[in-house]
Amino acid sequence: MTLDKQRKKELASAYKQSFRPMGVYQIRNVENGKVYVDGSMDLDGARNRLAFMKQTNLNTIMELQQDWNKYGGDCFVFEELDQIKPREEVLNDTSELKKYKDEVDALLELWLEKLQPYGDKGYNKTKRK
């Protein structure tokens, strides 16, 4: 079954405008309890990236590299910490995406402050002031 070009365009447009879960997540090392905290405009994509890295044993998150080499990828788990609730507007507007990005960044700052995933507690690097 093939889709005509117009239908493909409609489906692609609908996908681009659909709301993907956005928010903050952590990747936790189950061996030593250290965490890497980050925000994403696509939480499902972040979860899938970790699954792919585990399957291929290729780590692209440099902060985790030393422990990835020591313990292996299977000791890291993805955990969603917080999610942004969708608003009513359509997501094809750049200014709306920027608002969501700012919201993800603010949420990330709150979680970094709360968890302090630095040094012995985590993989994040402290920001220079």
Helices and strands as residue ranges (DSSP letters): H 5-17, E 22-29, E 35-40, H 43-56, G 62-64, H 65-71, G 73-75, E 76-84, H 94-115, G 119-121
